Amino acid sequence: MLTVGDKFPSFKLAAVKAGPEGLGGPGKSFTEISSESDAGKWKIVFFWPKDFTFVCPTEIAAFAKLSGEFADRDTVVYGVSTDSEFVHLNWRVYNDDIRDLSIPMLADIKRELSAALGILDKEAGVPLRATFIVDPDGTIQWASVNGLNVGRNPQEVLRVLDALQTDELCPCNWTKGEEALDAQKLFEKAA
């Protein structure tokens, strides 16, 4: 699996648009998103195993509820699975939790991005619940992966993004607004 310090792979994927525009019907609901989209911004890229499942919409909806918080941090959020953009659209139409989704749903139908990241489940052939924070230069700054049956915590992703954007030393459980560690003071105290 690619990890911190690795370049996020180049990609170009079909996607269902974010927001109500995503429910405009075939021809109006789709866009293309690539590694060049939203240049200069931080990116949260999270993967789920399959559409029309049970844990996945809880995570997708939770990320969407925080989309304004991410946007305030000059960060875009992309959700990805190996289902097609047509399956994504149909799922949104019939699932109240994601109908008005404020983030795009990318379709990695050839599994190229998932394979390049090394996150395909060896038995099921679908993406694990992987999450990446990618800096504006395209470098992975945080990577996390859960198995197929356990959802992740988007609040924690936001907390880690806040810490990364400080460019400071942030202790365990640090949250935005708290002081970062001052290494010089810690050395002086230890001396």
C-alpha positions as CSV (number, residue, x, y, z in Angstrom):
1,M,0.0,0.0,0.0
2,L,1.2,3.5,-0.8
3,T,1.8,5.5,2.4
4,V,3.1,8.8,3.8
5,G,5.7,10.4,1.6
6,D,4.6,8.6,-1.6
7,K,3.1,10.5,-4.5
8,F,-0.6,9.9,-5.0
9,P,-1.0,8.2,-8.4
10,S,-2.2,10.0,-11.4
11,F,-5.9,9.3,-12.3
12,K,-8.7,10.4,-14.5
13,L,-12.1,9.0,-13.5
14,A,-15.8,9.5,-14.3
15,A,-17.8,10.8,-11.4
16,V,-21.3,11.7,-10.3
17,K,-21.3,15.4,-9.6
18,A,-21.6,16.7,-6.0
19,G,-24.9,18.3,-4.8
20,P,-28.2,18.4,-6.6
21,E,-26.4,18.7,-9.9
22,G,-25.5,15.1,-9.5
23,L,-29.1,14.1,-9.8
24,G,-29.7,15.8,-13.2
25,G,-30.0,12.5,-15.0
26,P,-27.7,10.8,-17.5
27,G,-25.6,13.4,-19.4
28,K,-26.1,16.0,-16.8
29,S,-25.1,14.2,-13.7
30,F,-21.6,13.2,-14.7
31,T,-18.2,14.9,-14.8
32,E,-14.6,13.8,-15.0
33,I,-12.2,14.3,-12.1
34,S,-8.5,13.8,-12.4
35,S,-5.4,14.2,-10.3
36,E,-5.1,17.6,-11.9
37,S,-8.6,18.7,-10.7
38,D,-8.6,21.1,-7.8
39,A,-4.8,21.8,-8.3
40,G,-3.2,23.6,-5.3
41,K,-5.7,22.2,-2.8
42,W,-5.5,19.6,-0.1
43,K,-7.4,16.4,-1.0
44,I,-9.2,13.8,1.1
45,V,-9.6,10.7,-1.0
46,F,-11.6,7.9,0.6
47,F,-12.6,4.5,-0.8
48,W,-15.5,2.2,0.0
49,P,-16.0,-1.4,-1.1
50,K,-19.3,-1.4,-2.9
51,D,-22.4,0.7,-3.5
52,F,-25.8,-0.6,-2.2
53,T,-24.2,-1.9,1.0
54,F,-24.8,-1.1,4.6
55,V,-21.7,0.5,6.2
56,C,-20.7,2.5,3.2
57,P,-23.5,5.0,3.1
58,T,-23.0,5.8,6.8
59,E,-19.4,6.8,6.0
60,I,-20.2,8.7,2.8
61,A,-22.9,10.7,4.6
62,A,-20.5,11.5,7.5
63,F,-17.8,12.8,5.1
64,A,-20.4,14.8,3.3
65,K,-21.7,16.4,6.6
66,L,-18.1,17.7,7.1
67,S,-17.6,18.9,3.5
68,G,-18.0,22.5,4.7
69,E,-15.4,22.0,7.4
70,F,-13.0,20.5,4.8
71,A,-13.8,23.4,2.3
72,D,-12.9,25.9,5.1
73,R,-9.5,24.3,5.2
74,D,-9.0,24.6,1.4
75,T,-9.6,20.9,1.0
76,V,-11.7,18.9,-1.4
77,V,-13.2,15.5,-0.7
78,Y,-13.5,12.7,-3.2
79,G,-15.3,9.4,-2.5
80,V,-14.3,6.4,-4.7
81,S,-15.4,2.9,-5.3
82,T,-15.0,0.4,-8.2
83,D,-18.7,0.7,-9.1
84,S,-19.6,2.7,-12.3
85,E,-20.8,6.3,-12.3
86,F,-24.2,4.9,-13.4
87,V,-24.4,2.6,-10.3
88,H,-23.4,5.6,-8.1
89,L,-26.2,7.7,-9.6
90,N,-28.8,5.0,-9.1
91,W,-27.7,4.5,-5.5
92,R,-28.0,8.2,-4.8
93,V,-31.5,8.3,-6.3
94,Y,-32.7,5.5,-4.0
95,N,-30.8,6.3,-0.8
96,D,-32.0,9.2,1.3
97,D,-28.7,9.5,3.2
98,I,-26.7,10.2,0.1
99,R,-29.3,11.7,-2.3
100,D,-28.1,15.3,-2.0
101,L,-24.4,14.3,-1.5
102,S,-22.1,17.3,-1.3
103,I,-19.1,15.4,-2.6
104,P,-18.4,13.7,-5.9
105,M,-18.5,9.9,-6.2
106,L,-15.7,8.7,-8.5
107,A,-15.9,5.5,-10.5
108,D,-12.7,3.4,-10.5
109,I,-14.3,0.7,-12.6
110,K,-11.0,-0.6,-14.1
111,R,-9.5,-0.7,-10.5
112,E,-6.4,1.1,-11.7
113,L,-6.3,3.7,-8.9
114,S,-7.2,1.2,-6.2
115,A,-4.5,-1.2,-7.6
116,A,-1.9,1.6,-7.8
117,L,-2.6,2.5,-4.2
118,G,-2.4,-1.2,-3.1
119,I,-5.8,-1.2,-1.4
120,L,-7.7,-3.9,-3.2
121,D,-8.9,-6.7,-0.8
122,K,-7.1,-9.9,-1.9
123,E,-10.2,-12.0,-1.7
124,A,-13.1,-9.7,-2.6
125,G,-11.3,-7.7,-5.3
126,V,-12.9,-4.4,-4.0
127,P,-11.2,-1.5,-2.2
128,L,-10.7,-1.7,1.5
129,R,-11.9,1.3,3.5
130,A,-8.8,3.4,2.8
131,T,-8.5,7.1,3.4
132,F,-5.7,9.4,2.2
133,I,-4.8,13.0,3.0
134,V,-2.9,14.4,0.0
135,D,-1.1,17.7,0.2
136,P,-1.3,20.4,-2.6
137,D,1.9,18.9,-4.1
138,G,0.3,15.5,-4.5
139,T,2.2,13.8,-1.7
140,I,0.3,11.5,0.7
141,Q,0.6,13.0,4.2
142,W,-1.7,10.5,6.0
143,A,-3.0,7.0,5.1
144,S,-5.4,4.8,7.0
145,V,-7.2,1.6,6.1
146,N,-9.9,-0.4,7.6
147,G,-11.2,-3.9,6.7
148,L,-14.4,-4.3,4.8
149,N,-16.7,-4.6,7.8
150,V,-15.6,-1.6,10.0
151,G,-16.4,2.0,9.2
152,R,-14.0,4.9,9.7
153,N,-14.3,8.2,11.6
154,P,-14.4,11.2,9.3
155,Q,-14.0,13.5,12.4
156,E,-10.6,12.0,13.0
157,V,-9.6,12.6,9.3
158,L,-10.6,16.3,9.9
159,R,-8.5,16.4,13.1
160,V,-5.5,14.9,11.4
161,L,-5.9,17.4,8.5
162,D,-5.9,20.3,11.0
163,A,-2.8,19.0,12.6
164,L,-1.0,18.5,9.3
165,Q,-1.9,22.0,8.2
166,T,-0.3,23.5,11.3
167,D,3.1,22.2,10.2
168,E,3.8,21.9,14.0
169,L,4.4,19.1,16.4
170,C,0.9,18.0,17.5
171,P,0.6,15.7,20.5
172,C,-1.8,12.8,20.9
173,N,-5.5,13.9,20.7
174,W,-4.5,17.4,19.7
175,T,-7.5,19.4,18.3
176,K,-7.6,22.6,16.4
177,G,-7.2,25.6,18.7
178,E,-4.9,23.9,21.2
179,E,-1.2,24.7,21.4
180,A,1.2,22.6,19.5
181,L,4.3,21.2,21.2
182,D,7.4,23.5,21.5
183,A,10.4,21.2,21.1
184,Q,12.8,23.8,22.4
185,K,10.9,24.2,25.6
186,L,10.7,20.4,26.0
187,F,14.5,20.1,25.6
188,E,15.0,22.9,28.1
189,K,12.6,21.3,30.6
190,A,14.4,18.0,30.3
191,A,17.8,19.5,30.8
